[in-house]
């Protein structure tokens, strides 16, 4: 646990602009077709969010991540607009599974622009929905508001989870450090009892032999 909190402390000591820049870049990549399957955007966001300890930091990260997520969605949308359903047969989509592309298309057919919002919380599919929306000729004026709403809610949720996880790790370490000596004492006591019992059991056969 100390190792974890030391790592979080090291991350927290980095300049906040650097943390925001790296997190934003990875979020942009994660939300862009072709890169989203390789860039650990969501994991990076959760980790970076452990540095969020104040409301201004929360708002700054929320704004940066939301803007980068929307930008990534827009890039995916225009790729879909440009190449259409040919993207389904691309190497990247085949690698991740064409069934996910089909699922994204089906979601768009059933939900329209609302699918862009819903897909933001669905792994893999969220990377494909913007491109699929572009390929399906969904109007950008309908796509963009759904993308902004989804990105804003998604980023707020993950930043909140990451921030709470960082605070919890520090709290658990403080509790553990206080309880460590109690646990150690109990362990020593149990060890002494076990040793004394084994010695007593070993001595009993010798006593019986002497009596015989």
HUHUBEL-V235095 format. One record per residue. OMEGA is omega in whole degrees, -180 to 180 (NA if undefined). BURIAL is 1 if it has 16 or more other ideal C-beta (glycine too) atoms within 10 Angstrom, else 0. D_LAST is the distance of its C-alpha to the last C-alpha in whole Angstrom. Layout:
<<OMEGA;BURIAL;D_LAST> <OMEGA;BURIAL;D_LAST>>
This chain:
<<178;0;57> <179;0;58> <-180;0;60> <-178;0;62> <174;1;63> <178;0;64> <179;0;66> <178;1;68> <178;0;69> <178;0;70> <-179;0;72> <-179;1;73> <176;0;74> <176;0;77> <-177;0;80> <176;0;81> <179;0;84> <178;0;82> <-180;1;79> <-178;1;82> <-179;0;84> <-180;0;81> <179;1;80> <-180;1;83> <180;0;84> <176;1;81> <177;1;82> <-180;1;85> <-178;1;84> <-177;1;81> <-178;1;84> <179;1;86> <178;1;86> <180;1;85> <-176;1;83> <-179;1;81> <-177;0;79> <-176;0;78> <-179;1;78> <-174;0;75> <-177;1;77> <178;1;75> <179;0;72> <179;1;74> <179;1;76> <-180;1;72> <-180;1;71> <-178;1;74> <177;1;74> <178;1;71> <-177;1;74> <-177;1;76> <180;0;75> <179;0;79> <177;0;81> <178;0;84> <178;1;81> <-177;1;81> <-180;0;84> <-180;1;85> <179;1;82> <-179;1;83> <-178;0;87> <-177;1;86> <179;1;84> <-180;1;86> <-179;1;89> <178;1;87> <179;1;86> <178;1;90> <177;1;91> <177;1;88> <-177;1;89> <177;1;93> <177;1;92> <180;1;91> <-178;1;93> <172;0;96> <177;1;94> <178;1;94> <-176;1;98> <-172;0;99> <177;0;97> <-177;0;96> <175;0;94> <179;0;94> <-180;1;91> <-178;1;89> <179;0;89> <-178;1;88> <-178;0;85> <-178;1;84> <178;1;84> <-178;0;83> <-178;0;80> <179;0;79> <-179;0;80> <178;0;83> <178;0;82> <175;1;81> <178;1;85> <179;0;86> <178;1;84> <179;1;86> <179;1;89> <179;0;88> <179;1;87> <180;1;90> <-178;0;92> <-172;0;91> <-178;0;90> <-178;0;93> <179;1;93> <180;0;90> <179;1;88> <178;1;88> <-177;1;87> <-176;0;84> <179;1;83> <-177;1;82> <-179;0;79> <180;1;78> <178;0;76> <-177;1;78> <-177;1;81> <178;1;82> <-176;1;83> <-176;1;85> <179;1;87> <179;1;90> <179;1;91> <177;1;91> <177;1;93> <-180;1;95> <-179;1;95> <178;1;96> <172;0;99> <-177;1;98> <-177;0;100> <179;0;99> <173;0;100> <-179;0;98> <-172;1;95> <179;1;95> <178;0;94> <179;1;91> <-180;1;90> <-179;1;90> <180;1;89> <-179;1;86> <-179;1;85> <-180;1;86> <-179;0;83> <-179;1;81> <179;1;81> <-180;0;80> <-176;0;77> <176;1;75> <177;1;76> <179;0;75> <-180;0;72> <179;1;71> <179;1;72> <180;0;70> <178;1;67> <178;1;68> <-180;0;67> <180;0;64> <179;1;62> <179;1;63> <-180;0;62> <179;0;59> <180;1;58> <177;0;59> <-178;0;57> <-180;0;54> <179;0;54> <-177;0;54> <-175;0;51> <-178;0;49> <177;0;47> <179;0;46> <179;0;45> <180;0;43> <178;0;42> <179;0;40> <178;0;39> <180;0;37> <178;0;35> <179;0;34> <179;0;33> <180;0;31> <180;0;29> <-179;0;28> <-180;0;27> <180;0;25> <179;0;23> <178;0;22> <179;0;21> <179;0;19> <178;0;18> <-178;0;17> <-177;0;15> <179;0;13> <180;0;11> <178;0;10> <179;0;9> <180;0;6> <180;0;5> <179;0;5> <179;0;4> <NA;0;0>>
